[in-house]
Amino acid sequence: MTGPSIASDSHAPRRCDTVVVGAGLTGLVTAVLLARAGQRVTVLESRRIGDGTTGNTTGKLSLLQGTVLSEVRDHAGDDVLQAYAEANREGQAWLLRQLETDGIAVERRPAFTYVRDSEHQELLEEEFEAASVAGVEAEWARTTGLPFETAGAFTLPDQAQLQPLDVLVTLARELRERDGVIVEHCPVRDIDTEGDHLEIETDLGTMTADRCVLATGTPILDRGLFFAKHEPSRAYVSAYRVPYAEIPRGMYLAVGGGAPHSLRTAHDGTGSELLVVGGESHVAGRGSGVNALREIDGWVSAHFPVSERVTWWAAQDYRSHTRVPFAGPLPRGGDRIYTATGFNKWGMTNGVAAGLTIAADMLGGHLEWAMTLREHNLKLPAVRDALAANTQVAAHLASDWADAIGAESRDSDAVRNLEEGRGRVVRDGAKPVAVSRVDGRVCAVSGICTHLGGVLSWNRAERTWDCPLHGSRFAPDGTRLEGPATEDLESFD
């Protein structure tokens, strides 16, 4: 699922009204809305546009979201559920209008939620009931179009699938037409809130702005402690060449009983249709991408006549312990710094809703559903879930440090003979060092995450160093990729 590239501006102005950090869907929607209101907006992206979650999503624009509606209902009640559904409905409608205006292709498809066995029928019924309470008019499905039996399914017609990079391109184009600036390869390291204006410290210098929006998946500032309220999840997606007649024509998500595989179609560069399958999620830094891809391959081969896997990719998302996304002022940000997070893999609708929320806040508007969601997020968090998640974080911190202290020396034969594509944490004295070999180059960097000191784990599938505590990720040479960390790893080369 490749898409067009987006040219970056060569430099950022030293002063603007609002700086948006992150050029994904939330960041660009927010930037466009502010620019329409006449603001001078600069978007700063640490990597390239499309390298983050938006560019690697499956691109489903759907109000059927697995078991999300019933989970929101269980955690927050019917009023918040209805507000959540309205936020997603508004986000979906806004983006479809935008794409229609700009002539961007969207494929309308029915969405299906299904279970494979009767053991999980109750889970399906609970989600259907939650959808009904939320005003999502799903219907029980007699057939699904899948090449295997299901134990039950419901469907929602006229949902949409799209190419995510097309969305980013059209938003970036409008922003530029309104004199907005987009600068790639410009990591933000810190924000000083002491003066009359915000000072945004970047690798390309310091900018000043009246306000700042952190559209970075999870906030890169620790005010609000969002890293302790969310769980970072890494999910894998593969595209397969399958005989045309065997490709189902809907968008599908299985719930209960194993990995919740997501299915849709997409077109390759020649126009041929591919089957796109996602799933096998794990907490970032605590699972194997290699195993995840192997499991997806096995599942697809068991259910479809696959000729080949064309490509694969992965994305990271964050789930709130309350199951409700957050969009609004960052705590202790003086009402000048805003953020959005916790989209729980449904950022194509939630991300737009977050942009609408933040822009309304900054421009003096009012969205009733946004206020309901925010009021819920300001209450005490889901204490049981938060304690369970952070107990696991503490356990990883302790056990991983114990393993690092007992690791072999950096000078050992095993390190000198490290195989291509491999990485391991070793000792240099008492200091954990992360050593990897990628494309023939051996890199040695600190094995400790620059966020809160977690011992890093090698992600062999993506060839990255991932933190099992809060999901920060780094390239083999130590360059920070994503997550709450703001600093690169120290190099020991």
Secondary structure, 3 states (H helix, E strand, C coil): CCCCCCCCCCCCCCEEEEEEECCCHHHHHHHHHHHHCCCCEEEECCCCCCCCCHHHCCCEECCCCCCHHHHHHHHHCHHHHHHHHHHHHHHHHHHHHHHHHCCCCCEEEEEEEEECCHHHHHHHHHHHHHHHHCCCCCEECCCCCCCCCCCEEEEEEEEEECCHHHHHHHHHHHHHHCCCEEECCCCEEEEECCCCCEEEEECCEEEEEEEEEECCCCCCCCCCCHHHCEEEEEEEEEEEECCHHHCCCCEEEECCCCCCCEEEEEECCCCCEEEEEEEEEEECCCCCHHHHHHHHHHHHHHHCCCCEEEEEEEEEEEEECCCCCEEEECCCCCCCEEEEECCCCCHHHHHHHHHHHHHHHHHCCCCHHHHHHHHHHHCCCCHHHHHHHHHHHHHHHHHHHHHHHCCCECCCHHHHCCCCCCEEEEEECCEEEEEEEECCEEEEEECECCCCCCECEEECCCCEEECCCCCCEECCCCCEEECCCCCCCCECC
